[in-house]
Amino acid sequence: MMHLRPALRWHRPLLALAAVMALLVLVSLVGLLVDDRRLLGVSVWLKPLKFGISFAAYALTLAWMLSLVTRGRRVAAAAGTTVAVAGLAEVGLIVFQSARGRLSHYNVATDLDDTLWMWMGISIGVLWVATLVLAVVLFFTPISDPASRWAVRLGVAVALGGMAVGLLMLRPTPEQEAADVETVVGAHSVGVPDGGPGMPLTGWSLTGGDLRIPHFVGMHGLQALPLLAMLLGMLVGYGSRLDRLRLVLVGAAGYVGLIALLTWQALRGQPLLRPDAATWAALGLLVVAVGAGAASALRTTSR
C-alpha cells in the first residue's frame, strides 16, 4: 500500500497554492460575515470560499501524487508548477470579480468582464492540459501495490473527465440566444435561470438541473478513488492485493456511472433532490451492478 511521503518533499508550488487557497477560505469566511452584498441570491464571497476549498484539496492531492513519481520527474514537476500557476490565476480572477460584485463565469457584459472571462477560460484550459500531462506520467509510475496504482491512475483520469463536463455549461441558453444584447453566455443551471433557490453551501439548484454537480463529483474522483484504495487496505487487509485491485476497478466503474447519471439528470433539467422514476431506476441499476461486480470480484478471488 502507498505510504505518504514527508510533506516537505512534496511539490512546493502546489503546496504554496494549497496554502494560498487555505488563506482564501479564511478571508471568504470573514467576507461572509461582514459583507452583505449578494449576487444571484447568495453572498459574493460564497464562490471564492467554494473554489478555495476545492483547489486546496486538488493541489494537495496532486502534490502528494507527484511525490510518488520516479520516472519523468522533471516533466511532472514542470506540469505541477503549471497547474499551480494556472490555478492561482483562475481563482485570482474569480476573487477579483467577486470583490467587485460582478459575475465571474459567463459574464460578457462589459469589455473588462469579457476579457477576464476569456482569461479564465485560458487558465482552466492550461490547467486541464497540465493535469493530462501529469496523468500520463502517473500512468507510467511503478507503484508497488496494484490497487493503489490503479486508484491513482483512474482518479486523475476521472478528474479530467469531471473538468470536461464544465464544457457543457458554456452553451448559451435559449433565453440568451433570443436576447438582443449579450451580457451572459452560458449557465450552470438547466431549465431554470441561474440564481434561483439553491442548496445550502453548494448553491446547487433546488428547482432545475445543475451541471455543477457532475462537474464537482467528477473532479473529486482525484481524491475519492485513492481514498477507496486506502479504505480497502484497512478493511480487506494488505495481503489481499488481488481483492483490493478488483474492488478498486469496480468502484471506479461505479463512480464513472454515477457521474454519467448525474450529468443525465442535470441535462434533463431535474433537481438533484427531486429525481423522477427514470432516475431512480437508473440509480437502482447502478447500485445493483456495482454490488454484483464487487461480489463477483471477491468470489473469483476466493475460488
Secondary structure, 3 states (H helix, E strand, C coil): CCCCCCHHHCCHHHHHHHHHHHHHHHHHHHHHHHCCCEECCEECCHHHHHHHHHHHHHHHHHHHHHCCCCCCHHHHHHHHHHHHHHHHHHHHHHHHHHHCCCCCCCECCCHHHHHHHHHHHHHHHHHHHHHHHHHHHHHCCCCCCHHHHHHHHHHHHHHHHHHHHHHHHHCCCHHHHHCCCCCECCCCEECCCCCCCECCCCCCECCCEECHHHHHHHHCHHHHHHHHHHHHHHHCCCCCHHHHHHHHHHHHHHHHHHHHHHHHHHHCCCCCCCCCHHHHHHHHHHHHHHHHHHHHHHHHHHC
